[in-house]
Amino acid sequence: MTQAREVMIRAVDLSKHYGSTRAVDGISFEVFRKEVVGFLGPNGAGKTTTMKILTCFLAPTKGDAFVGGHSVWEQSLEIRKMLGYLPEDTPLYRDRTVLEYLEFIADVRGIERDARRAKIKNMVEVCGLGTVIGRVVGELSKGFRQRVGLAQAMIHDPEVLILDEPTSGLDPNQIAEIRALIKELGKEKTVILSTHILPEVQNTCGRVVIINQGRLVADGAPEELQARLEGAHYHVVVEKSDGNAAALKGTLQGITGVKTCNQVEAPEREVAFAIDTVGQADLRRELRLAVEQNGGGLLELRRDALSLEDVFRKLTVSDDAVEARARAAQAESKQGAADNA
């Protein structure tokens, strides 16, 4: 018999209103022990508000949230003890050295004096702070300040980590290091990771929760979300011949499941088509046969699945937003024509 997974975080009909504005609007989700979950949404979607509720910085307007079985309404102190939190702005005491600051955090977290030195040393090694341990926090680069913020979130060895944009301000090498650290932490801890860097989520998180305009719009593994949304994209390249490219385009367009087929720019001796489909059926065989039937020499046939970025955009860009952008582009085009007249 399969053992039930332990739920570490549960949001139940969670809402937060600021006057008439619904920053979070009745969302419910669960995060299991030792799971790394990406928490995504466009700016203003309610991500940071949700995380502040889970960490007991804000009280919900209605609904409830539980961390380790403790309610944010009734047991906030127990929740604060068991989690580490890295806010997006990384608030730090900038007039202290890194060592002084970490000693202060260790004291606040109630770490016994005999254990503090080992805890601080471990965080210095894990977060790469050895070269700046004696420097004043306010003199550090943004990347190093972010590392200090990570160290304060983890120094008490919490069961749950909530990280809001943890790689903000880091260079590519540092991002890779923090990404590897988060994956390693996920083997022993429960992690909620909010970020705008979607490849980071793809490479780090086993599950993704997406909210938009305060509401939950998707919850599942990245590959599951990609498979749920209909459509795939194909790139077909054939040798240019005396044959009619328009005829080949018509044949490709006529294949069942093909939504659009457009000829795109290609080198001088090649003809290329970009094809979008309806549904997830693999049409590579049908496309190859269509090219052969038209007497073309197939040079390339590539199927591109929807990326996590495609999924994110489809779920968070409203029709109204798309129309507004189209109207703005049209107005800009008309203005440009008038200026050139």
Helices and strands as residue ranges (DSSP letters): E 7-18, E 21-32, E 36-40, H 47-54, E 62-67, E 70-71, H 76-82, E 83-86, H 98-108, H 113-126, G 130-132, G 137-139, H 142-154, E 160-164, H 172-185, E 190-194, H 198-204, E 207-212, E 215-220, H 222-228, E 233-239, H 245-253, E 258-264, E 270-277, H 284-293, E 298-304, H 308-316, H 319-340
